C-alpha cells in the first residue's frame, strides 16, 4: 500500500469527511494543514502538473467571494491562479490526496471505495 497524505484545512467539512473515511477504512494517512504547515510553491506546482489550475481553484468558497471583483477577474492563467493560491491557500479545492504519485482533488466516498 502506498503512503497517503491528505492536504487541506482542519476545519473544512470535506477534509474532515475524507479523514474520517480513511480512518474508518483502516487507511493510515498523514495530514498537512495549509494554515499551520504552509503551502510551499513546489507542492502546488506538483499538483498543477497533474491537474489544470481551474480544477484546483475553489471558486465556490468564502475566500473567493471575499476577493474584490477586479482580483477575481484577473485570474485567467495558471501563473495568476498559482500566485493567488499561494497567497490564499484556502482557495485550493479540498481535500488534496496524494498516494503513489497520484493527486486527487476533493472527496467522494464512492470514488475512494473503488480505489
N, CA, C and O atoms as a GROMACS GRO file, in nm:
protein
  460
    1UNK      N    1   0.084  -0.118   0.000
    1UNK     CA    2   0.000   0.000   0.000
    1UNK      C    3   0.088   0.124   0.000
    1UNK      O    4   0.189   0.131   0.071
    2UNK      N    5   0.050   0.222  -0.080
    2UNK     CA    6   0.123   0.348  -0.087
    2UNK      C    7   0.089   0.435   0.033
    2UNK      O    8  -0.022   0.428   0.087
    3UNK      N    9   0.183   0.516   0.073
    3UNK     CA   10   0.157   0.613   0.179
    3UNK      C   11   0.054   0.714   0.129
    3UNK      O   12   0.055   0.753   0.012
    4UNK      N   13  -0.034   0.754   0.218
    4UNK     CA   14  -0.138   0.850   0.184
    4UNK      C   15  -0.112   0.979   0.260
    4UNK      O   16  -0.086   0.977   0.381
    5UNK      N   17  -0.119   1.088   0.189
    5UNK     CA   18  -0.104   1.219   0.253
    5UNK      C   19  -0.223   1.303   0.211
    5UNK      O   20  -0.255   1.312   0.093
    6UNK      N   21  -0.289   1.363   0.309
    6UNK     CA   22  -0.405   1.446   0.282
    6UNK      C   23  -0.371   1.591   0.317
    6UNK      O   24  -0.312   1.619   0.421
    7UNK      N   25  -0.410   1.681   0.228
    7UNK     CA   26  -0.381   1.823   0.243
    7UNK      C   27  -0.512   1.900   0.250
    7UNK      O   28  -0.608   1.869   0.181
    8UNK      N   29  -0.513   2.001   0.335
    8UNK     CA   30  -0.631   2.084   0.345
    8UNK      C   31  -0.626   2.172   0.467
    8UNK      O   32  -0.520   2.211   0.514
    9UNK      N   33  -0.744   2.202   0.519
    9UNK     CA   34  -0.761   2.284   0.638
    9UNK      C   35  -0.843   2.202   0.736
    9UNK      O   36  -0.947   2.146   0.700
   10UNK      N   37  -0.797   2.195   0.859
   10UNK     CA   38  -0.855   2.104   0.959
   10UNK      C   39  -1.005   2.124   0.979
   10UNK      O   40  -1.077   2.027   1.000
   11UNK      N   41  -1.054   2.247   0.972
   11UNK     CA   42  -1.196   2.269   0.998
   11UNK      C   43  -1.284   2.262   0.873
   11UNK      O   44  -1.403   2.293   0.881
   12UNK      N   45  -1.229   2.222   0.761
   12UNK     CA   46  -1.305   2.207   0.636
   12UNK      C   47  -1.389   2.078   0.644
   12UNK      O   48  -1.336   1.972   0.676
   13UNK      N   49  -1.518   2.087   0.615
   13UNK     CA   50  -1.608   1.971   0.622
   13UNK      C   51  -1.561   1.857   0.532
   13UNK      O   52  -1.562   1.742   0.575
   14UNK      N   53  -1.522   1.887   0.411
   14UNK     CA   54  -1.480   1.781   0.319
   14UNK      C   55  -1.351   1.714   0.364
   14UNK      O   56  -1.334   1.594   0.348
   15UNK      N   57  -1.262   1.792   0.421
   15UNK     CA   58  -1.137   1.736   0.474
   15UNK      C   59  -1.170   1.644   0.591
   15UNK      O   60  -1.117   1.533   0.601
   16UNK      N   61  -1.258   1.689   0.680
   16UNK     CA   62  -1.297   1.605   0.794
   16UNK      C   63  -1.363   1.475   0.747
   16UNK      O   64  -1.335   1.369   0.801
   17UNK      N   65  -1.449   1.483   0.647
   17UNK     CA   66  -1.515   1.363   0.594
   17UNK      C   67  -1.413   1.267   0.533
   17UNK      O   68  -1.419   1.146   0.555
   18UNK      N   69  -1.319   1.321   0.457
   18UNK     CA   70  -1.216   1.236   0.395
   18UNK      C   71  -1.130   1.170   0.501
   18UNK      O   72  -1.101   1.051   0.492
   19UNK      N   73  -1.088   1.246   0.600
   19UNK     CA   74  -1.005   1.190   0.707
   19UNK      C   75  -1.082   1.082   0.784
   19UNK      O   76  -1.025   0.978   0.817
   20UNK      N   77  -1.209   1.107   0.812
   20UNK     CA   78  -1.291   1.009   0.883
   20UNK      C   79  -1.308   0.882   0.800
   20UNK      O   80  -1.299   0.771   0.853
   21UNK      N   81  -1.332   0.898   0.668
   21UNK     CA   82  -1.349   0.781   0.581
   21UNK      C   83  -1.221   0.699   0.578
   21UNK      O   84  -1.226   0.577   0.588
   22UNK      N   85  -1.108   0.765   0.563
   22UNK     CA   86  -0.980   0.694   0.560
   22UNK      C   87  -0.956   0.619   0.691
   22UNK      O   88  -0.916   0.503   0.690
   23UNK      N   89  -0.982   0.684   0.803
   23UNK     CA   90  -0.963   0.620   0.934
   23UNK      C   91  -1.058   0.501   0.950
   23UNK      O   92  -1.016   0.394   0.995
   24UNK      N   93  -1.184   0.520   0.914
   24UNK     CA   94  -1.284   0.413   0.927
   24UNK      C   95  -1.247   0.292   0.842
   24UNK      O   96  -1.277   0.179   0.880
   25UNK      N   97  -1.184   0.316   0.730
   25UNK     CA   98  -1.147   0.208   0.639
   25UNK      C   99  -1.004   0.160   0.657
   25UNK      O  100  -0.949   0.089   0.572
   26UNK      N  101  -0.944   0.200   0.768
   26UNK     CA  102  -0.811   0.149   0.802
   26UNK      C  103  -0.699   0.196   0.712
   26UNK      O  104  -0.598   0.127   0.697
   27UNK      N  105  -0.715   0.313   0.653
   27UNK     CA  106  -0.612   0.368   0.565
   27UNK      C  107  -0.536   0.475   0.643
   27UNK      O  108  -0.588   0.584   0.666
   28UNK      N  109  -0.413   0.444   0.684
   28UNK     CA  110  -0.336   0.546   0.756
   28UNK      C  111  -0.300   0.661   0.663
   28UNK      O  112  -0.260   0.641   0.548
   29UNK      N  113  -0.314   0.781   0.716
   29UNK     CA  114  -0.286   0.899   0.634
   29UNK      C  115  -0.224   1.008   0.719
   29UNK      O  116  -0.268   1.035   0.830
   30UNK      N  117  -0.121   1.071   0.665
   30UNK     CA  118  -0.064   1.191   0.726
   30UNK      C  119  -0.148   1.310   0.682
   30UNK      O  120  -0.203   1.310   0.572
   31UNK      N  121  -0.157   1.410   0.768
   31UNK     CA  122  -0.235   1.529   0.735
   31UNK      C  123  -0.145   1.652   0.735
   31UNK      O  124  -0.066   1.674   0.827
   32UNK      N  125  -0.159   1.732   0.630
   32UNK     CA  126  -0.085   1.858   0.616
   32UNK      C  127  -0.188   1.970   0.614
   32UNK      O  128  -0.268   1.980   0.521
   33UNK      N  129  -0.186   2.054   0.717
   33UNK     CA  130  -0.280   2.166   0.728
   33UNK      C  131  -0.216   2.290   0.666
   33UNK      O  132  -0.111   2.336   0.711
   34UNK      N  133  -0.280   2.344   0.562
   34UNK     CA  134  -0.227   2.462   0.495
   34UNK      C  135  -0.204   2.578   0.592
   34UNK      O  136  -0.105   2.651   0.582
   35UNK      N  137  -0.296   2.595   0.686
   35UNK     CA  138  -0.286   2.710   0.777
   35UNK      C  139  -0.170   2.694   0.875
   35UNK      O  140  -0.101   2.791   0.906
   36UNK      N  141  -0.148   2.574   0.924
   36UNK     CA  142  -0.041   2.551   1.021
   36UNK      C  143   0.093   2.521   0.955
   36UNK      O  144   0.197   2.569   0.999
   37UNK      N  145   0.089   2.440   0.850
   37UNK     CA  146   0.212   2.389   0.788
   37UNK      C  147   0.255   2.466   0.664
   37UNK      O  148   0.364   2.442   0.612
   38UNK      N  149   0.171   2.556   0.617
   38UNK     CA  150   0.204   2.635   0.499
   38UNK      C  151   0.180   2.560   0.368
   38UNK      O  152   0.137   2.445   0.366
   39UNK      N  153   0.210   2.629   0.260
   39UNK     CA  154   0.194   2.572   0.126
   39UNK      C  155   0.317   2.609   0.043
   39UNK      O  156   0.321   2.716  -0.018
   40UNK      N  157   0.416   2.522   0.040
   40UNK     CA  158   0.535   2.550  -0.041
   40UNK      C  159   0.500   2.554  -0.190
   40UNK      O  160   0.419   2.473  -0.236
   41UNK      N  161   0.560   2.646  -0.265
   41UNK     CA  162   0.534   2.654  -0.409
   41UNK      C  163   0.561   2.521  -0.481
   41UNK      O  164   0.490   2.488  -0.576
   42UNK      N  165   0.661   2.446  -0.438
   42UNK     CA  166   0.691   2.318  -0.504
   42UNK      C  167   0.575   2.220  -0.492
   42UNK      O  168   0.550   2.142  -0.583
   43UNK      N  169   0.504   2.225  -0.380
   43UNK     CA  170   0.390   2.136  -0.359
   43UNK      C  171   0.277   2.171  -0.458
   43UNK      O  172   0.222   2.083  -0.524
   44UNK      N  173   0.245   2.299  -0.466
   44UNK     CA  174   0.139   2.342  -0.557
   44UNK      C  175   0.176   2.309  -0.701
   44UNK      O  176   0.091   2.264  -0.778
   45UNK      N  177   0.300   2.331  -0.738
   45UNK     CA  178   0.343   2.301  -0.876
   45UNK      C  179   0.333   2.152  -0.907
   45UNK      O  180   0.301   2.114  -1.020
   46UNK      N  181   0.359   2.068  -0.807
   46UNK     CA  182   0.346   1.923  -0.825
   46UNK      C  183   0.200   1.888  -0.859
   46UNK      O  184   0.175   1.805  -0.946
   47UNK      N  185   0.108   1.951  -0.791
   47UNK     CA  186  -0.034   1.926  -0.818
   47UNK      C  187  -0.073   1.980  -0.955
   47UNK      O  188  -0.152   1.918  -1.026
   48UNK      N  189  -0.018   2.094  -0.992
   48UNK     CA  190  -0.051   2.156  -1.120
   48UNK      C  191   0.006   2.078  -1.238
   48UNK      O  192  -0.036   2.100  -1.352
   49UNK      N  193   0.098   1.988  -1.214
   49UNK     CA  194   0.147   1.901  -1.322
   49UNK      C  195   0.043   1.795  -1.358
   49UNK      O  196   0.042   1.744  -1.470
   50UNK      N  197  -0.044   1.762  -1.262
   50UNK     CA  198  -0.145   1.659  -1.286
   50UNK      C  199  -0.286   1.715  -1.309
   50UNK      O  200  -0.371   1.648  -1.366
   51UNK      N  201  -0.309   1.837  -1.264
   51UNK     CA  202  -0.442   1.896  -1.276
   51UNK      C  203  -0.432   2.040  -1.325
   51UNK      O  204  -0.340   2.113  -1.289
   52UNK      N  205  -0.527   2.078  -1.406
   52UNK     CA  206  -0.534   2.215  -1.454
   52UNK      C  207  -0.564   2.309  -1.336
   52UNK      O  208  -0.633   2.270  -1.241
   53UNK      N  209  -0.512   2.429  -1.342
   53UNK     CA  210  -0.533   2.525  -1.233
   53UNK      C  211  -0.681   2.549  -1.207
   53UNK      O  212  -0.720   2.575  -1.092
   54UNK      N  213  -0.764   2.542  -1.309
   54UNK     CA  214  -0.907   2.567  -1.289
   54UNK      C  215  -0.974   2.456  -1.207
   54UNK      O  216  -1.078   2.480  -1.146
   55UNK      N  217  -0.915   2.337  -1.205
   55UNK     CA  218  -0.966   2.228  -1.119
   55UNK      C  219  -0.928   2.251  -0.973
   55UNK      O  220  -1.003   2.216  -0.882
   56UNK      N  221  -0.811   2.310  -0.952
   56UNK     CA  222  -0.762   2.332  -0.815
   56UNK      C  223  -0.821   2.456  -0.749
   56UNK      O  224  -0.836   2.459  -0.627
   57UNK      N  225  -0.854   2.556  -0.827
   57UNK     CA  226  -0.903   2.683  -0.772
   57UNK      C  227  -1.049   2.669  -0.730
   57UNK      O  228  -1.136   2.640  -0.812
   58UNK      N  229  -1.074   2.690  -0.602
   58UNK     CA  230  -1.209   2.680  -0.547
   58UNK      C  231  -1.279   2.815  -0.559
   58UNK      O  232  -1.253   2.908  -0.483
   59UNK      N  233  -1.367   2.824  -0.656
   59UNK     CA  234  -1.441   2.949  -0.680
   59UNK      C  235  -1.575   2.950  -0.607
   59UNK      O  236  -1.653   3.044  -0.625
   60UNK      N  237  -1.602   2.849  -0.527
   60UNK     CA  238  -1.730   2.842  -0.456
   60UNK      C  239  -1.720   2.882  -0.309
   60UNK      O  240  -1.821   2.897  -0.241
   61UNK      N  241  -1.598   2.900  -0.260
   61UNK     CA  242  -1.579   2.923  -0.118
   61UNK      C  243  -1.584   3.069  -0.077
   61UNK      O  244  -1.588   3.160  -0.159
   62UNK      N  245  -1.584   3.087   0.053
   62UNK     CA  246  -1.588   3.220   0.113
   62UNK      C  247  -1.468   3.304   0.075
   62UNK      O  248  -1.482   3.424   0.048
   63UNK      N  249  -1.351   3.243   0.073
   63UNK     CA  250  -1.229   3.320   0.042
   63UNK      C  251  -1.240   3.381  -0.098
   63UNK      O  252  -1.204   3.498  -0.116
   64UNK      N  253  -1.288   3.305  -0.195
   64UNK     CA  254  -1.305   3.357  -0.332
   64UNK      C  255  -1.407   3.470  -0.334
   64UNK      O  256  -1.384   3.574  -0.396
   65UNK      N  257  -1.520   3.449  -0.266
   65UNK     CA  258  -1.626   3.551  -0.267
   65UNK      C  259  -1.582   3.680  -0.200
   65UNK      O  260  -1.633   3.787  -0.233
   66UNK      N  261  -1.488   3.673  -0.107
   66UNK     CA  262  -1.440   3.793  -0.038
   66UNK      C  263  -1.340   3.874  -0.121
   66UNK      O  264  -1.312   3.990  -0.089
   67UNK      N  265  -1.285   3.813  -0.226
   67UNK     CA  266  -1.191   3.886  -0.311
   67UNK      C  267  -1.264   3.993  -0.391
   67UNK      O  268  -1.379   3.972  -0.431
   68UNK      N  269  -1.200   4.106  -0.415
   68UNK     CA  270  -1.263   4.209  -0.499
   68UNK      C  271  -1.288   4.153  -0.640
   68UNK      O  272  -1.213   4.068  -0.688
   69UNK      N  273  -1.392   4.201  -0.703
   69UNK     CA  274  -1.427   4.156  -0.838
   69UNK      C  275  -1.310   4.171  -0.934
   69UNK      O  276  -1.288   4.084  -1.019
   70UNK      N  277  -1.235   4.279  -0.922
   70UNK     CA  278  -1.123   4.302  -1.013
   70UNK      C  279  -1.015   4.196  -0.995
   70UNK      O  280  -0.952   4.153  -1.091
   71UNK      N  281  -0.995   4.153  -0.871
   71UNK     CA  282  -0.894   4.049  -0.843
   71UNK      C  283  -0.938   3.916  -0.900
   71UNK      O  284  -0.858   3.843  -0.959
   72UNK      N  285  -1.066   3.884  -0.883
   72UNK     CA  286  -1.118   3.757  -0.938
   72UNK      C  287  -1.111   3.758  -1.090
   72UNK      O  288  -1.073   3.658  -1.151
   73UNK      N  289  -1.147   3.868  -1.151
   73UNK     CA  290  -1.147   3.878  -1.297
   73UNK      C  291  -1.007   3.866  -1.356
   73UNK      O  292  -0.991   3.828  -1.472
   74UNK      N  293  -0.905   3.897  -1.278
   74UNK     CA  294  -0.767   3.894  -1.327
   74UNK      C  295  -0.710   3.752  -1.333
   74UNK      O  296  -0.601   3.733  -1.387
   75UNK      N  297  -0.780   3.653  -1.280
   75UNK     CA  298  -0.729   3.516  -1.278
   75UNK      C  299  -0.769   3.448  -1.408
   75UNK      O  300  -0.877   3.390  -1.419
   76UNK      N  301  -0.679   3.456  -1.506
   76UNK     CA  302  -0.709   3.400  -1.638
   76UNK      C  303  -0.601   3.303  -1.686
   76UNK      O  304  -0.610   3.249  -1.796
   77UNK      N  305  -0.498   3.282  -1.604
   77UNK     CA  306  -0.392   3.190  -1.645
   77UNK      C  307  -0.339   3.116  -1.523
   77UNK      O  308  -0.369   3.150  -1.409
   78UNK      N  309  -0.259   3.013  -1.549
   78UNK     CA  310  -0.202   2.935  -1.441
   78UNK      C  311  -0.112   3.020  -1.352
   78UNK      O  312  -0.116   3.006  -1.229
   79UNK      N  313  -0.034   3.107  -1.409
   79UNK     CA  314   0.059   3.190  -1.329
   79UNK      C  315  -0.018   3.275  -1.229
   79UNK      O  316   0.020   3.284  -1.112
   80UNK      N  317  -0.126   3.339  -1.275
   80UNK     CA  318  -0.206   3.422  -1.185
   80UNK      C  319  -0.276   3.339  -1.079
   80UNK      O  320  -0.280   3.376  -0.962
   81UNK      N  321  -0.331   3.225  -1.120
   81UNK     CA  322  -0.400   3.137  -1.025
   81UNK      C  323  -0.302   3.082  -0.922
   81UNK      O  324  -0.334   3.075  -0.804
   82UNK      N  325  -0.184   3.042  -0.967
   82UNK     CA  326  -0.083   2.988  -0.876
   82UNK      C  327  -0.043   3.093  -0.772
   82UNK      O  328  -0.035   3.061  -0.653
   83UNK      N  329  -0.019   3.215  -0.815
   83UNK     CA  330   0.019   3.321  -0.722
   83UNK      C  331  -0.092   3.346  -0.620
   83UNK      O  332  -0.064   3.366  -0.502
   84UNK      N  333  -0.217   3.344  -0.665
   84UNK     CA  334  -0.330   3.368  -0.576
   84UNK      C  335  -0.346   3.253  -0.475
   84UNK      O  336  -0.371   3.277  -0.357
   85UNK      N  337  -0.331   3.128  -0.522
   85UNK     CA  338  -0.343   3.013  -0.432
   85UNK      C  339  -0.230   3.010  -0.330
   85UNK      O  340  -0.250   2.966  -0.217
   86UNK      N  341  -0.112   3.056  -0.368
   86UNK     CA  342  -0.001   3.063  -0.273
   86UNK      C  343  -0.028   3.172  -0.169
   86UNK      O  344   0.008   3.157  -0.052
   87UNK      N  345  -0.089   3.280  -0.212
   87UNK     CA  346  -0.123   3.388  -0.119
   87UNK      C  347  -0.237   3.348  -0.026
   87UNK      O  348  -0.237   3.381   0.092
   88UNK      N  349  -0.336   3.277  -0.082
   88UNK     CA  350  -0.454   3.235  -0.007
   88UNK      C  351  -0.476   3.084  -0.026
   88UNK      O  352  -0.557   3.045  -0.110
   89UNK      N  353  -0.406   2.999   0.050
   89UNK     CA  354  -0.420   2.854   0.033
   89UNK      C  355  -0.563   2.802   0.051
   89UNK      O  356  -0.596   2.694   0.002
   90UNK      N  357  -0.647   2.878   0.119
   90UNK     CA  358  -0.787   2.837   0.135
   90UNK      C  359  -0.861   2.837   0.002
   90UNK      O  360  -0.973   2.786  -0.007
   91UNK      N  361  -0.800   2.893  -0.102
   91UNK     CA  362  -0.862   2.892  -0.235
   91UNK      C  363  -0.842   2.760  -0.309
   91UNK      O  364  -0.894   2.742  -0.419
   92UNK      N  365  -0.769   2.668  -0.250
   92UNK     CA  366  -0.746   2.538  -0.314
   92UNK      C  367  -0.861   2.445  -0.276
   92UNK      O  368  -0.897   2.432  -0.159
   93UNK      N  369  -0.918   2.380  -0.378
   93UNK     CA  370  -1.024   2.282  -0.351
   93UNK      C  371  -0.968   2.175  -0.260
   93UNK      O  372  -0.853   2.133  -0.273
   94UNK      N  373  -1.050   2.132  -0.167
   94UNK     CA  374  -1.004   2.038  -0.066
   94UNK      C  375  -1.097   1.918  -0.058
   94UNK      O  376  -1.214   1.923  -0.097
   95UNK      N  377  -1.041   1.811  -0.007
   95UNK     CA  378  -0.901   1.786   0.025
   95UNK      C  379  -0.822   1.752  -0.102
   95UNK      O  380  -0.879   1.719  -0.206
   96UNK      N  381  -0.692   1.762  -0.088
   96UNK     CA  382  -0.600   1.710  -0.189
   96UNK      C  383  -0.542   1.582  -0.128
   96UNK      O  384  -0.494   1.583  -0.015
   97UNK      N  385  -0.548   1.474  -0.202
   97UNK     CA  386  -0.495   1.346  -0.156
   97UNK      C  387  -0.383   1.303  -0.249
   97UNK      O  388  -0.400   1.299  -0.371
   98UNK      N  389  -0.267   1.272  -0.191
   98UNK     CA  390  -0.155   1.219  -0.269
   98UNK      C  391  -0.126   1.077  -0.223
   98UNK      O  392  -0.112   1.050  -0.104
   99UNK      N  393  -0.118   0.988  -0.319
   99UNK     CA  394  -0.079   0.850  -0.290
   99UNK      C  395  -0.021   0.789  -0.417
   99UNK      O  396  -0.078   0.801  -0.525
  100UNK      N  397   0.092   0.725  -0.401
  100UNK     CA  398   0.156   0.660  -0.516
  100UNK      C  399   0.184   0.752  -0.631
  100UNK      O  400   0.180   0.710  -0.746
  101UNK      N  401   0.214   0.879  -0.602
  101UNK     CA  402   0.243   0.975  -0.708
  101UNK      C  403   0.120   1.033  -0.775
  101UNK      O  404   0.132   1.119  -0.862
  102UNK      N  405   0.002   0.988  -0.736
  102UNK     CA  406  -0.123   1.036  -0.795
  102UNK      C  407  -0.185   1.142  -0.704
  102UNK      O  408  -0.184   1.128  -0.581
  103UNK      N  409  -0.238   1.247  -0.765
  103UNK     CA  410  -0.300   1.357  -0.691
  103UNK      C  411  -0.450   1.356  -0.720
  103UNK      O  412  -0.492   1.359  -0.835
  104UNK      N  413  -0.529   1.350  -0.612
  104UNK     CA  414  -0.676   1.358  -0.624
  104UNK      C  415  -0.724   1.487  -0.562
  104UNK      O  416  -0.667   1.536  -0.464
  105UNK      N  417  -0.830   1.541  -0.618
  105UNK     CA  418  -0.890   1.663  -0.567
  105UNK      C  419  -1.031   1.631  -0.519
  105UNK      O  420  -1.109   1.570  -0.591
  106UNK      N  421  -1.062   1.673  -0.398
  106UNK     CA  422  -1.197   1.657  -0.344
  106UNK      C  423  -1.219   1.522  -0.279
  106UNK      O  424  -1.131   1.436  -0.276
  107UNK      N  425  -1.339   1.505  -0.225
  107UNK     CA  426  -1.374   1.381  -0.157
  107UNK      C  427  -1.507   1.329  -0.209
  107UNK      O  428  -1.607   1.401  -0.215
  108UNK      N  429  -1.506   1.202  -0.247
  108UNK     CA  430  -1.626   1.129  -0.287
  108UNK      C  431  -1.608   0.987  -0.233
  108UNK      O  432  -1.523   0.912  -0.282
  109UNK      N  433  -1.688   0.949  -0.135
  109UNK     CA  434  -1.673   0.819  -0.069
  109UNK      C  435  -1.681   0.704  -0.169
  109UNK      O  436  -1.607   0.607  -0.156
  110UNK      N  437  -1.770   0.713  -0.268
  110UNK     CA  438  -1.783   0.604  -0.368
  110UNK      C  439  -1.655   0.591  -0.448
  110UNK      O  440  -1.610   0.480  -0.477
  111UNK      N  441  -1.597   0.705  -0.485
  111UNK     CA  442  -1.472   0.702  -0.562
  111UNK      C  443  -1.359   0.646  -0.478
  111UNK      O  444  -1.277   0.569  -0.529
  112UNK      N  445  -1.353   0.683  -0.352
  112UNK     CA  446  -1.250   0.631  -0.263
  112UNK      C  447  -1.265   0.481  -0.247
  112UNK      O  448  -1.165   0.409  -0.245
  113UNK      N  449  -1.387   0.434  -0.234
  113UNK     CA  450  -1.413   0.292  -0.213
  113UNK      C  451  -1.370   0.207  -0.335
  113UNK      O  452  -1.329   0.092  -0.319
  114UNK      N  453  -1.379   0.264  -0.455
  114UNK     CA  454  -1.340   0.192  -0.576
  114UNK      C  455  -1.190   0.176  -0.591
  114UNK      O  456  -1.144   0.087  -0.663
  115UNK      N  457  -1.113   0.260  -0.524
  115UNK     CA  458  -0.968   0.255  -0.545
  115UNK      C  459  -0.893   0.195  -0.430
  115UNK      O  460  -0.771   0.184  -0.434
   0.00000   0.00000   0.00000
